[in-house]
């Protein structure tokens, strides 16, 4: 499903983020993830600065795809001891296993052309996070906010793909959404955005 980043889509991301309220019962888990992401900021910066991607984008995607495990591919959480098995399969295309986490991460982000993105404002950041997982939740009837972004918050209740192409409207995601992690990173003062969604100075945006 192709979803262009129109002004209406940008405005909706901004509205959802501004109105996001994390569920109190999940805050301890979210805080633990943020602590671990921040602890490894230098590793995320090493990859992000090379590609012109904010370190916190890399860190949050690592949390979503690999549970912050540096022994897995950023593509999908498969082990680094082999090329990826799940979609996208047979990555990286070059080199030989075992791969370093950094080399695999560069491949994962580059294959999605994230190294060509120049707009890392908040709406664009959320758009590319959702795109990493896919826009399938928008095609449901009725459409729902993607749990990949909004799980553990007031912006999501139920509905989940429990397998490739298999959607269960009653299933509930047990993983914190990427936008909720990002929201709490802002709340903790680790990163920040201005009223227009642009990263604030010192917010850890990629060098360049």
C-alpha positions in Angstrom: 0.0 0.0 0.0 1.4 3.3 -1.1 0.8 6.2 1.3 2.3 9.6 0.2 3.4 12.0 2.9 0.8 14.7 2.1 0.1 17.7 4.3 -3.0 16.0 5.7 -0.9 12.9 6.6 1.7 15.1 8.2 -1.0 17.0 10.2 -2.5 13.7 11.5 0.9 12.4 12.7 1.5 15.7 14.5 -2.0 15.6 16.1 -1.7 12.0 17.2 1.8 12.6 18.7 0.7 15.8 20.5 -2.4 14.0 21.9 -0.5 10.8 22.8 -1.0 9.6 26.3 1.0 6.5 27.2 -0.8 3.9 29.4 0.5 4.2 33.0 0.7 0.4 33.4 3.3 0.2 30.6 5.5 3.2 31.5 8.1 1.1 33.4 8.7 -1.1 30.3 8.9 2.0 28.1 11.4 3.7 30.4 13.5 0.5 30.4 13.6 0.5 26.6 14.6 4.2 26.5 17.4 3.7 29.1 18.8 0.9 26.9 18.5 2.9 23.7 20.2 5.9 25.3 23.0 3.6 26.8 23.9 2.6 23.2 23.5 6.0 21.6 27.1 5.9 20.3 26.4 2.8 18.3 23.3 4.3 16.8 25.1 7.5 16.0 27.9 5.6 14.3 25.3 4.1 11.9 23.0 7.2 11.7 25.7 9.8 11.1 27.1 7.7 8.2 23.7 7.7 6.5 22.3 11.1 7.6 19.7 9.5 9.8 18.9 10.6 13.4 20.4 8.3 16.0 17.1 8.0 17.8 15.4 6.7 14.6 18.0 3.9 14.4 17.6 3.1 18.1 13.8 3.0 18.1 13.8 0.8 15.0 16.3 -1.5 16.7 13.9 -1.8 19.7 11.0 -2.6 17.4 12.8 -5.1 15.1 15.5 -6.7 17.3 14.4 -6.0 20.9 17.7 -4.1 21.3 19.7 -7.3 20.7 23.0 -6.5 18.9 23.2 -10.1 17.7 20.4 -9.7 15.3 19.8 -8.0 11.9 18.0 -4.6 12.0 16.1 -5.8 8.9 13.9 -8.2 10.9 15.5 -9.6 14.0 17.1 -12.6 12.4 20.5 -13.7 13.8 23.6 -12.1 12.4 25.3 -15.5 12.1 23.5 -15.9 8.7 21.9 -13.8 6.0 18.3 -12.9 6.8 15.8 -15.7 6.4 12.5 -13.8 6.9 11.4 -10.8 4.8 13.5 -9.2 3.5 15.4 -12.4 2.9 19.1 -12.9 2.0 20.4 -9.6 3.3 22.9 -8.2 3.3 23.7 -9.0 -0.3 27.5 -8.5 0.1 29.9 -9.7 2.8 30.0 -13.0 4.6 28.4 -14.0 7.9 28.7 -13.5 10.8 27.9 -9.9 10.1 28.6 -7.0 12.5 25.4 -5.3 13.7 26.6 -2.0 12.3 27.2 -3.4 8.8 23.8 -5.1 8.8 22.1 -2.0 10.1 23.6 0.2 7.3 22.3 -2.4 4.7 18.8 -2.5 6.3 18.4 1.3 6.3 20.0 1.8 2.9 17.8 -0.8 1.2 14.8 1.3 2.2 16.5 4.4 0.8 16.4 6.0 4.3 19.9 7.4 3.6 18.2 9.6 0.9 15.7 11.1 3.2 16.4 14.8 4.0 13.3 15.7 6.0 13.6 14.4 9.6 10.9 16.5 11.0 8.6 14.7 13.5 5.8 13.9 10.9 8.4 12.6 8.5 10.1 10.6 11.2 6.8 8.9 12.2 6.0 8.3 8.5 9.2 6.5 7.9 8.8 4.5 11.1 5.4 3.3 10.0 6.7 2.6 6.5 9.4 0.3 8.0 6.6 -2.0 9.2 4.1 -1.3 6.4 0.9 0.7 5.9 -1.4 -2.3 6.0 -3.4 -1.1 9.0 -4.6 1.8 7.0 -6.4 -0.5 4.6 -8.5 -2.2 7.2 -12.3 -1.5 7.5 -12.3 0.6 9.5 -8.7 1.7 9.3 -6.8 1.8 12.6 -3.7 3.6 13.9 -0.8 1.2 13.5 0.2 -0.5 16.7 3.8 -0.4 15.4 3.6 3.3 16.2 0.9 3.7 18.9 0.6 0.5 20.9 0.6 1.2 24.7 -1.1 4.5 24.2 -4.6 6.1 23.9 -4.1 6.1 20.1 -4.5 2.3 19.8 -7.0 -0.2 21.2 -7.0 -3.5 19.2 -6.2 -5.0 15.8 -3.0 -6.7 14.7 -1.5 -8.7 11.9 -0.8 -12.0 13.7 0.9 -13.4 10.7 1.9 -12.2 7.2 -1.3 -11.1 5.6 -3.5 -12.3 8.5 -5.3 -9.6 10.3 -7.1 -10.2 13.6 -9.3 -7.2 14.7 -9.4 -8.5 18.3 -5.7 -9.2 18.8 -3.9 -6.6 20.9 -0.2 -5.8 20.4 2.1 -6.7 23.3 4.9 -4.5 22.0 5.3 -0.8 22.8 4.8 1.4 19.7 7.7 3.3 18.2 5.9 6.6 18.5 5.2 6.0 22.1 8.9 5.4 22.8 9.7 8.6 20.9 7.1 10.5 22.8 8.6 9.5 26.1 12.1 10.3 24.9 10.7 13.9 24.3 9.1 13.8 27.8 12.4 12.9 29.4 14.2 15.7 27.5 16.4 13.3 25.6 15.3 14.7 22.3 13.0 17.6 21.3 11.1 19.1 18.5 9.8 22.7 17.9 6.1 23.6 17.2 6.6 22.8 13.6 8.0 19.4 14.3 11.6 20.3 13.5 14.4 18.7 15.7 15.6 21.1 18.3 19.4 21.9 18.5 21.1 19.3 20.6 18.2 16.8 20.1 20.6 14.4 18.5 19.8 14.9 14.8 22.2 13.2 12.4 25.3 15.1 11.5 25.5 16.7 8.1 
